[in-house]
Amino acid sequence: MLTVDVQEIYRYLGYGMHEPGAEVRGAVKDCLTFLMPQLDTREVHRAFPLVFTGGDTLEIDGLEIQSSALARNLSGCTEVCMMAATIGFAPDRLAARAAAAGKVSRSLIYLAAGTALIEVWCDQTAGRIREEFARQGLYPRPRFSPGYGDFALEYQQNLMQMLRVQKTIGVTLTESLLMMPSKSVTALIGLSAQDEHCTVSGCEVCAKAESCSYRR
């Protein structure tokens, strides 16, 4: 069962670290009551060998990636865990129904809540990955997704193919590189023989943090 900090939902609604009025707080509570029982949490992950081939270029099981941001994140790692996670279609479905009924604010709340909840689910998944590989003497770096920094969004296709995401957890990719369900994530987690106690994630590793309206 996932639990979510409503402050995160408020942040995705554009309130930053401020608390909205009573009407919005009540609407968020009502939407969560409908949304939570309908979540369909799924994830898949798999480790691959990692080779740095020079400069900012690296290779994961035959997939060549050029990204200075990802290379910095994975520096010192010998393997990488590829993950994909989703909370299902409930946020999309409820948001669409609310919009069709003219309840635009409710629609936005469902989407904001979905964004907060997929982050919680990804954090839980990364926690299980940490425990799994710690038993093998390997320690994870913060997860890093296509679209972060100069890690091109186009690599989303490769990650999904390598994990067989459509078959394993039912997530597909549109021609415009959007995942369906929309509240789904792919990411790479570097695995190192040295525990560097990495805890930085989210806004702190995103190159857009300073200019983003939703930054913490």
C-alpha positions as CSV (number, residue, x, y, z in Angstrom):
1,M,0.0,0.0,0.0
2,L,1.4,3.4,-1.0
3,T,1.2,6.4,1.2
4,V,1.7,9.9,-0.1
5,D,2.6,13.2,1.5
6,V,-0.2,15.6,0.4
7,Q,2.4,18.4,0.4
8,E,3.9,16.8,-2.7
9,I,0.5,16.9,-4.4
10,Y,0.1,20.5,-3.5
11,R,3.6,21.1,-5.0
12,Y,2.6,19.5,-8.3
13,L,-0.5,21.6,-8.3
14,G,1.7,24.7,-8.3
15,Y,1.5,25.7,-4.6
16,G,5.2,25.1,-4.0
17,M,5.8,24.5,-0.3
18,H,2.7,26.5,0.6
19,E,-0.6,25.0,1.7
20,P,-3.7,25.7,-0.3
21,G,-7.1,26.7,1.1
22,A,-9.6,24.5,2.7
23,E,-11.6,23.8,-0.5
24,V,-8.5,22.5,-2.3
25,R,-7.4,20.5,0.6
26,G,-10.8,18.8,0.8
27,A,-10.9,18.1,-2.9
28,V,-7.4,16.5,-2.7
29,K,-8.6,14.3,0.2
30,D,-11.8,13.3,-1.8
31,C,-9.8,12.5,-4.9
32,L,-7.3,10.3,-3.0
33,T,-10.2,8.4,-1.5
34,F,-11.3,7.4,-5.1
35,L,-7.8,7.0,-6.5
36,M,-5.9,4.9,-3.9
37,P,-8.0,1.7,-4.2
38,Q,-7.7,1.7,-8.0
39,L,-3.9,1.8,-8.2
40,D,-2.2,-1.0,-10.0
41,T,1.4,-0.9,-8.9
42,R,3.9,-2.9,-11.1
43,E,7.6,-2.9,-11.6
44,V,10.4,-4.8,-13.4
45,H,14.1,-4.5,-13.1
46,R,17.2,-6.2,-14.4
47,A,21.0,-5.8,-14.0
48,F,23.3,-5.4,-17.0
49,P,27.0,-5.0,-17.4
50,L,28.3,-1.4,-17.8
51,V,31.3,-0.4,-19.9
52,F,32.7,3.1,-20.4
53,T,34.0,3.3,-23.9
54,G,35.5,6.8,-23.7
55,G,34.5,10.3,-22.9
56,D,30.9,10.6,-22.1
57,T,30.0,7.4,-24.0
58,L,29.0,4.2,-22.2
59,E,27.6,0.8,-23.3
60,I,24.9,-1.3,-21.5
61,D,24.5,-4.8,-23.0
62,G,25.2,-3.5,-26.5
63,L,23.3,-0.2,-26.1
64,E,25.6,2.8,-26.6
65,I,24.6,5.9,-24.8
66,Q,26.2,9.3,-25.0
67,S,25.4,11.6,-22.1
68,S,27.8,13.5,-19.8
69,A,25.1,13.7,-17.1
70,L,24.6,10.0,-17.0
71,A,28.3,9.3,-17.3
72,R,28.8,11.4,-14.1
73,N,26.0,9.6,-12.3
74,L,27.4,6.2,-13.2
75,S,31.1,7.0,-12.7
76,G,32.8,4.2,-10.9
77,C,30.0,1.7,-11.5
78,T,30.6,-1.7,-13.1
79,E,26.9,-2.7,-13.5
80,V,23.6,-0.9,-14.0
81,C,20.1,-1.9,-12.9
82,M,17.5,-0.9,-15.4
83,M,14.0,-0.4,-13.9
84,A,10.5,0.4,-15.1
85,A,7.5,1.1,-12.8
86,T,3.9,2.1,-13.1
87,I,0.9,2.7,-10.9
88,G,-1.6,1.9,-13.7
89,F,-4.3,3.7,-15.6
90,A,-6.4,4.9,-12.6
91,P,-5.0,8.5,-12.5
92,D,-5.4,8.9,-16.3
93,R,-8.9,7.4,-16.2
94,L,-10.2,9.4,-13.3
95,A,-8.7,12.6,-14.7
96,A,-10.3,12.1,-18.0
97,R,-13.7,11.4,-16.4
98,A,-13.4,14.6,-14.3
99,A,-12.5,16.7,-17.3
100,A,-15.4,15.3,-19.3
101,A,-17.7,16.3,-16.5
102,G,-16.4,19.8,-16.5
103,K,-14.5,19.3,-13.2
104,V,-11.1,20.6,-14.4
105,S,-9.7,21.2,-11.0
106,R,-10.4,17.6,-10.0
107,S,-8.8,16.4,-13.2
108,L,-5.6,18.3,-12.3
109,I,-5.7,16.9,-8.8
110,Y,-5.8,13.3,-10.1
111,L,-2.9,13.9,-12.3
112,A,-0.9,15.7,-9.6
113,A,-1.6,12.9,-7.1
114,G,-0.6,10.3,-9.8
115,T,2.7,12.1,-10.2
116,A,3.4,12.1,-6.5
117,L,2.4,8.5,-6.1
118,I,4.6,7.2,-9.0
119,E,7.5,8.9,-7.3
120,V,6.7,7.0,-4.0
121,W,6.4,3.7,-5.9
122,C,9.8,4.4,-7.7
123,D,11.4,5.2,-4.3
124,Q,10.0,1.9,-2.9
125,T,11.3,0.0,-5.9
126,A,14.7,1.6,-5.7
127,G,14.8,0.6,-2.0
128,R,14.1,-3.0,-2.8
129,I,16.8,-2.9,-5.5
130,R,19.3,-1.5,-2.9
131,E,18.5,-4.4,-0.5
132,E,18.8,-7.0,-3.3
133,F,22.2,-5.9,-4.6
134,A,23.6,-5.0,-1.2
135,R,23.5,-8.8,-0.6
136,Q,25.9,-9.1,-3.6
137,G,28.2,-6.4,-2.3
138,L,26.9,-3.8,-4.8
139,Y,25.5,-0.4,-3.9
140,P,23.1,1.7,-6.0
141,R,23.4,5.3,-7.2
142,P,20.4,7.6,-7.4
143,R,18.0,6.6,-10.2
144,F,18.5,8.5,-13.5
145,S,15.8,8.7,-16.1
146,P,15.8,9.5,-19.8
147,G,15.0,13.3,-20.1
148,Y,17.3,14.2,-17.1
149,G,20.0,16.6,-18.3
150,D,21.4,15.5,-21.6
151,F,20.3,11.9,-21.3
152,A,18.0,12.0,-24.3
153,L,14.3,11.0,-24.0
154,E,14.7,8.9,-27.1
155,Y,16.6,6.2,-25.0
156,Q,13.2,5.5,-23.4
157,Q,12.5,3.2,-26.3
158,N,15.7,1.2,-25.8
159,L,15.1,0.7,-22.0
160,M,11.5,-0.4,-22.6
161,Q,12.6,-2.9,-25.2
162,M,15.4,-4.3,-23.1
163,L,13.1,-4.8,-20.2
164,R,10.2,-6.0,-22.4
165,V,8.1,-3.5,-20.5
166,Q,4.9,-4.0,-22.5
167,K,4.8,-7.7,-21.8
168,T,6.0,-7.6,-18.2
169,I,4.1,-4.6,-16.7
170,G,1.8,-3.5,-19.5
171,V,3.3,-0.1,-20.3
172,T,3.5,1.1,-23.9
173,L,5.2,4.1,-25.6
174,T,3.5,6.5,-28.0
175,E,5.1,7.9,-31.1
176,S,5.8,11.1,-29.2
177,L,7.7,9.1,-26.5
178,L,5.0,9.4,-23.9
179,M,4.4,6.3,-21.7
180,M,0.9,4.9,-21.3
181,P,-0.2,4.7,-18.5
182,S,1.2,8.2,-18.1
183,K,2.2,7.7,-14.5
184,S,5.1,5.3,-15.4
185,V,8.8,5.7,-15.2
186,T,12.0,4.1,-16.6
187,A,15.3,4.7,-15.0
188,L,18.9,3.5,-14.7
189,I,20.5,2.8,-11.3
190,G,24.3,2.5,-11.2
191,L,25.7,-0.3,-9.1
192,S,29.1,0.2,-7.5
193,A,31.3,-2.0,-5.3
194,Q,31.8,1.0,-3.0
195,D,29.0,2.4,-0.9
196,E,29.0,6.1,-1.4
197,H,25.8,6.6,0.7
198,C,24.1,8.4,-2.2
199,T,20.8,9.8,-1.2
200,V,20.4,12.7,-3.7
201,S,17.4,12.2,-6.0
202,G,14.5,14.0,-7.7
203,C,14.9,17.8,-8.0
204,E,18.5,17.7,-6.8
205,V,19.8,15.6,-9.7
206,C,17.7,17.3,-12.4
207,A,19.4,19.9,-14.6
208,K,16.1,21.8,-14.9
209,A,15.6,22.2,-11.1
210,E,16.5,25.9,-11.0
211,S,14.0,26.9,-13.7
212,C,11.2,24.4,-12.8
213,S,8.0,25.7,-11.3
214,Y,7.6,22.5,-9.3
215,R,11.0,22.3,-7.7
216,R,11.2,21.7,-4.0
